[in-house]
Amino acid sequence: MKTLTRLGVATTATAVLAAGIALPAQAQSTPAPAARSGLGLDAVKALATARIDGRLETLRALQLAVTNAAHLTSADRSALGSLLTSDVSGLTALRGKVAAESAVAAVRADETVMVDQYRVYMLVVPKVHLTDAFDIEAAAVSALRKVHDKLAERVAKQPGGATAAEQAQLADLQTRVQNAEQAESGKTATLLAIQPGADATAIRGAITPLVDAAKSARKDLKQARDDAKKVRAELK
């Protein structure tokens, strides 16, 4: 057995992990513009419009990422697509509202809505990238479990059975896959349920453990892949 591909189950596990899992950096709030006291209405509207346009550009890039993501489940792809479409629609309408405002205070109120009701940078970006990561990890868990079972079957058929090293590697592979599954299981639903709002600290607090879970699963999956490679080498 020269490659894990000969087991017929490695395509997802090796390709996914070789490509890597893109995880978002810890979500940060977007700093508010510097104090704009003294600016006229037109200048304030221009700044607010630019901030909305930046968010719209980000959302459209995320729409493309969702379209091109190879491992998103159909349910997650649909949920993210609906979220992004809704946010693009809402911010586009808000952009028009800003253009029609006749007072600086009204524009600033619109900017508060732009941040608190959408949280594009703090919440939507991590939702897309983390959902993709969790779905990739779930696919890798399934593939590596099959790799383990087929390797164990092959090892058992050797004259004399499995060596001590092979037994240890297979046991670690199985444990790593179980740990990864535990880390990623159910996290997508938790992530997608987080709502935008005025409390930035609460949003960060909800996202942080999910980022940590994705990183933990990725670490275990990489080790499981390495264990599989070691067993394969023993079988050559």
N, C-alpha and C positions, 0 to 999 in steps of 0.2 A: 504494500500500500504506500505509494509514493506521495500522495497528497490527500488531504482531507476531502477534497472534492470527490474522490473515488468512493467516499461513503455516501455520496448523493445528497448530502444535507448541509454542506458547508457554504454554499453560495451566499446565503443571507448573513450568516454569522461572520465569515471572514471578510466579505466585501463591506459590510456595514462597519465593522470595527476597524478595518484598514482605512476606510475613508474618514473615520473619526466622527465624533458626535459634537456638534456645535452647541455649546451651552452659553447662555447669555451671561455677561458679567453681572455682578450684583446690581440690581436695578437702582438707578439713581434718579432723583428728581431733576427736572430741568430748571436751572436757576432762572428766577424771574429777571426780566430786563432791569437795568439800572434805573434808579428813580428818574421819572420823566416830568417832574414838575416844571412848568413853564412851556412845555411843548403845546403847540396848537392842535386843534382837532384833527386836521389832515395828517399831521405827523404821527399822532397817536394811532389813528386808523391804519396808516401805512405799516406801522410796527406790528399791530395786532394781526393784520392781514398776512404779513410775512411769517408770523408765528403759526398761524393756521395753515399756511401753505407748506411749511416745513413738516407739519404733522400729516397733511394729506399726501405729501411725497413719500413719507415713511410708510403710511398705510398702503399705498399702491405698490411699494416694493415688497411689503409683506404679502399682499395678494399674489404677487408673482411667485414668492417663495412657497406659499401654500400650494399653488398650482403645480409647481415643479417638485415638491417633496415626494420622494418615492415610497416612503414607509408610513405615511399618515393613514390611519384607518379611515374608512368612508365617513363614519360618524364624526370623527375629529375634524376631518377636512370640511365637512358641512358646517360644523359648529364655528370653526374659525372663519370660514367664508362668510357666514351670516354676520358674525361680529364685525368683520372688516367692512363689509358692504354697508352695514348700519352706521358705522363710525364715519365712513367717507360721506355718506348722505347727510348725517348730522352736522359734520364740520363744514361741508359745502354750504348748507343752509345758514350756519352761523357766520360764515364768511360774507354772505349776502346781507345778513343782519348788521354786521359791522359797517359795511359800506353805506348803509342807510341811516346810521346813527347820526344824531345832531348834537350830542354832548359827550365830552370826554368821560364823564362818570359812567355813561352807558357803555362806552367801548371797554372801559376797565371791567365792568360787570360781565361783559361778554367774554373777556379774557379769563375771568374766574371760571365761567362755564366751560370754556375750552380746556382748562386744566382739570378741574374737579370732576366733570361729567364724562371725560374720555380717558384721561391718564394714558395717552398713547405711548409715551416713552417709558414710563414707570411700570405699566401693567400690560398693555397690548403687545409690545415687543417681546417681553418674556413669555407671554402666553403662547405666542406662535413658536418661538424657538424651543421652549421647554416641552410643549406638546409634541413637537417633532422628535425631540430627544427621547422622551418617554416611549413613543411608538417605535422608534428605532431599537431601543433597549428591549422592549417586549418581543420584537421580532428576533432579536439576537438570543434572548432567553430560550425561545422555542427552538431555534436552530441548534443552539449549543446543547440543549437537553438531548436532542436526537443524536448529535455527535457523540455525547457521552455514552448513550446506550449502544450505539454501533461499535464504538471503540471497546467497550466492556465485553461485548459479544465476541469481537475479534481476539481480544486478549485471552478470554477464557478458552478459546480453541487452540491456543499454543500448546505445544508439548510441555507438560509441567505446569501449565496454568500461568497466571499473572505473576510477575516478579514483585518484590516488595516495593520497588520504585514505581512500577505501574499502578499498583494498588493505591499507593499514596497519592499519585497524580490524579487518578480517576476519582478518588474520594474528595480531593480538593476541588477538582473541576465541578463535581456535583454540588458541593457546599457553596462554591462561588456563584453558581447559577441560581441556587435557591436564595442566596443573599440578595442577588441582583433583582430577582423577581419580587422579593419582599420589599425592596427599596422602591421599585417603580410602580408596583401594583396599586391601583386606585388613585394615583397622584394626579393623573390628567383631569379626572372629574373634580378633584379638589381645586386644582389650578383654574379651570374654566369657570368655577363658581365664584371666584373672587370678583368683587364688584368695584368699579371706580368710586371715588368719593373725595371728600376734603381731607381725610385723615391719611396723610402720606406715610406716617410712621406705621400705622396699622397695615397698610398695603405692603410695605417693605417686610414687615414682620410675618406676613402670610406667605410671601414669595421665598424668603430666605431658606426655610427648611426644605422647600421643593427643589431649589437649586442644589442644596446639599445632598438630597436624595438622588438626584440625577447623577451627580458626580460620584457618589458612592456606588451606584449601580454600574456606571461606566468602568470604574476601577476594578470591580469584581469580574465584569465581563471580559476585560482585557486579560486578567489573570487566568480566567477559565480558558480563554483561547490559547494562552501560553501553555497551560497544562495539557491541552489537547495536542498541541504541537510536540510536546515532550513525549507523550505516549506514542504518537505517530512515529517519532524518531526511533523509539525502542522497538517498534514493530518492523522496521526496515530490514 
